Amino acid sequence: MACGPLSRQRVSIIRIEDGEHTTVGWLRTNIVTFLVQGSVPPVHASVRDCDGYVTGMNVLLVGNPTAQSGKARARIQRALTAMRARGWSAEVMETLPAGATVAALSERLDADDAIGVVVYLGGDGTFAEVGKGILGAKRKRPVGMLPSGTANDQGKSFGISSREDRLEWNLDVIDAGFTTLLDVGKVGRLDADGRVDELDHVFHSVGWGLQSDILEQRNKDRETVQSFPLLRQLYRDQLVYAGAAFAKLADSYIEPTKFDAYVQADGKKHVLRGLTDLVINATPVYGGMWVPDRLAQPDDGQFELVPIHGRREWLSKAVRDLANVPVWEEQLARFGVQHLDGFSATEFDVELVRGEDEIKTQIDGEEWVRGQRFKLSVLKRELPVLTPAEWDPPWRPR
């Protein structure tokens, strides 16, 4: 075949292009499997056509057609049509309620070894379900991103847009096959005897405090809105979240919200008093627009802990850490606004104290369990994600 540019990827997908095998990436991925098990996964070849598209790619598209008041169904169909127009073999797997997507996806991947890429279409919650499903399968596949949620921290951390008119560009990123190995967290709640009684993965953040209260209120408001058809059309996800945020900020003037945190990070002890929020962040972007640590990398083997004291600091950090229009620390200092710096680590042991209260937790923008003590470990370079080969974050110091 004489047409179509060469495209190599570092890991996971094997392609035959212009008669050339990209064996180096395949060997990098599977040499350990060979040494331990004496065998390797089968090679799934693909070829570029004269338009430069990879044909023969086998894709599983995971999405929730009922999201965005049912509008996501049309978006899923457009993505499926665009994939097939490129010559890809693409099928849809609809998400399931109550977290059942994770096990169902793992089973689907184990039953169909031909699936080479899993693409999610949705928000950070859908990304997390897909990530857990891939990690639970016998063989990992890379994740392709078609973000369409409210915050889209994963997509924005790599410059991947949720705009519908960017669909073809996002598919080009998947087509190019450049892979970033994403750090993943494993967080557990500890009981009174120090034993883990709840365990989950973290893909972009785990946190305690006001943000978790806001998520709880958002979910309550979302259930209320769903009961009224007109409100359901007008009062969409972003408005629901904004309403919950203002409500909980107002409540915080009356209800006790502050707590102390005793943190051991990579063996070093930290005492953080009078917090309204504590976040351990994985991706550079948090909450759709904030970048708590402008030097953070998604594959550096560390997560970033961000302490927040009081409503004023909560709001001023939001301004300081805007992803697209960063305001530098020295500029805020001129107005007397100071922040307690966070720190990075691979292992965190967190004890939270607010009287006898158990404090609410959020993981990846969704409610999790209440508790007083938690442990988190970073699993370095654990999840393969297809990302732009050349991405220069606008928040990175020049």
QUIDARA-V887546 format. One record per pair of residues at least 24 apart in sequence whose C-alpha atoms are under 6 Angstrom apart, sorted by the first residue. I is the first residue (numbers start at 1). J is the second residue. D is the distance in whole Angstrom. If there is no record, write none. Layout:
# QUIDARA-V887546
i->I j->J d->D
i->I j->J d->D
This chain:
# QUIDARA-V887546
i->3 j->50 d->5
i->4 j->48 d->6
i->4 j->50 d->5
i->4 j->52 d->4
i->9 j->177 d->5
i->9 j->178 d->5
i->14 j->45 d->6
i->15 j->45 d->5
i->15 j->46 d->5
i->16 j->45 d->6
i->16 j->46 d->6
i->16 j->47 d->6
i->17 j->47 d->5
i->53 j->86 d->6
i->55 j->87 d->5
i->55 j->88 d->5
i->56 j->88 d->5
i->57 j->88 d->5
i->57 j->89 d->6
i->58 j->89 d->5
i->58 j->115 d->5
i->58 j->116 d->5
i->59 j->90 d->5
i->59 j->115 d->6
i->59 j->117 d->5
i->59 j->118 d->6
i->60 j->90 d->6
i->60 j->91 d->5
i->60 j->92 d->6
i->60 j->118 d->5
i->61 j->91 d->6
i->61 j->92 d->5
i->61 j->119 d->5
i->61 j->120 d->6
i->62 j->92 d->6
i->62 j->93 d->5
i->62 j->94 d->6
i->62 j->120 d->5
i->63 j->94 d->5
i->63 j->95 d->6
i->63 j->120 d->6
i->63 j->121 d->5
i->64 j->94 d->5
i->64 j->95 d->5
i->102 j->129 d->5
i->102 j->132 d->6
i->102 j->133 d->4
i->105 j->133 d->5
i->106 j->133 d->5
i->106 j->136 d->6
i->106 j->137 d->5
i->117 j->141 d->6
i->117 j->142 d->5
i->118 j->143 d->5
i->119 j->143 d->6
i->119 j->144 d->4
i->119 j->145 d->6
i->120 j->145 d->6
i->120 j->146 d->6
i->121 j->146 d->5
i->121 j->147 d->6
i->122 j->147 d->5
i->122 j->148 d->5
i->122 j->149 d->5
i->123 j->147 d->6
i->123 j->148 d->5
i->123 j->149 d->4
i->123 j->152 d->6
i->124 j->152 d->6
i->142 j->384 d->5
i->142 j->385 d->5
i->143 j->385 d->5
i->143 j->386 d->6
i->144 j->174 d->6
i->144 j->386 d->5
i->151 j->287 d->6
i->151 j->288 d->4
i->152 j->288 d->6
i->153 j->285 d->5
i->153 j->286 d->6
i->153 j->288 d->5
i->157 j->284 d->6
i->157 j->285 d->5
i->173 j->388 d->6
i->174 j->386 d->6
i->178 j->386 d->6
i->178 j->387 d->6
i->178 j->389 d->6
i->179 j->385 d->5
i->179 j->386 d->5
i->179 j->387 d->6
i->180 j->384 d->6
i->180 j->385 d->5
i->181 j->381 d->4
i->181 j->382 d->6
i->181 j->383 d->5
i->181 j->384 d->4
i->182 j->298 d->6
i->182 j->299 d->5
i->182 j->381 d->5
i->182 j->382 d->6
i->182 j->383 d->5
i->183 j->299 d->5
i->183 j->301 d->6
i->183 j->379 d->6
i->183 j->380 d->5
i->183 j->381 d->5
i->183 j->382 d->5
i->184 j->378 d->6
i->184 j->379 d->5
i->185 j->377 d->6
i->185 j->378 d->4
i->185 j->379 d->6
i->186 j->376 d->6
i->186 j->377 d->5
i->187 j->375 d->6
i->187 j->376 d->4
i->188 j->374 d->6
i->188 j->375 d->5
i->189 j->374 d->5
i->190 j->373 d->6
i->190 j->374 d->6
i->204 j->281 d->6
i->204 j->282 d->5
i->204 j->283 d->5
i->204 j->364 d->6
i->205 j->280 d->6
i->205 j->281 d->4
i->205 j->282 d->6
i->205 j->363 d->6
i->205 j->364 d->5
i->206 j->279 d->6
i->206 j->280 d->5
i->206 j->362 d->6
i->206 j->363 d->4
i->207 j->278 d->6
i->207 j->279 d->4
i->207 j->361 d->6
i->207 j->362 d->5
i->208 j->277 d->6
i->208 j->278 d->5
i->208 j->360 d->6
i->208 j->361 d->5
i->209 j->276 d->6
i->209 j->277 d->4
i->210 j->276 d->6
i->210 j->277 d->6
i->212 j->360 d->6
i->212 j->361 d->6
i->212 j->362 d->5
i->214 j->244 d->5
i->214 j->245 d->5
i->214 j->248 d->6
i->217 j->244 d->5
i->218 j->244 d->5
i->259 j->353 d->6
i->259 j->354 d->5
i->260 j->352 d->6
i->260 j->353 d->5
i->261 j->351 d->6
i->261 j->352 d->5
i->262 j->350 d->6
i->262 j->351 d->5
i->263 j->349 d->6
i->263 j->350 d->5
i->264 j->348 d->6
i->264 j->349 d->5
i->265 j->345 d->6
i->265 j->347 d->6
i->265 j->348 d->5
i->266 j->345 d->6
i->266 j->347 d->5
i->275 j->308 d->6
i->275 j->309 d->4
i->276 j->308 d->6
i->276 j->309 d->5
i->276 j->310 d->5
i->277 j->308 d->5
i->278 j->306 d->6
i->278 j->307 d->5
i->279 j->305 d->6
i->279 j->306 d->5
i->280 j->304 d->5
i->280 j->305 d->4
i->289 j->322 d->5
i->289 j->323 d->5
i->290 j->321 d->5
i->290 j->322 d->5
i->290 j->323 d->5
i->291 j->321 d->5
i->291 j->323 d->6
i->292 j->321 d->6
i->294 j->395 d->6
i->294 j->396 d->5
i->299 j->381 d->6
i->301 j->380 d->5
i->302 j->344 d->6
i->302 j->345 d->5
i->302 j->346 d->5
i->303 j->344 d->6
i->303 j->345 d->6
i->304 j->343 d->6
i->304 j->344 d->4
i->305 j->342 d->5
i->305 j->343 d->5
i->306 j->342 d->5
i->323 j->395 d->6
i->346 j->377 d->6
i->346 j->378 d->5
i->347 j->376 d->6
i->347 j->377 d->5
i->348 j->375 d->6
i->348 j->376 d->5
i->349 j->375 d->5
i->350 j->374 d->5
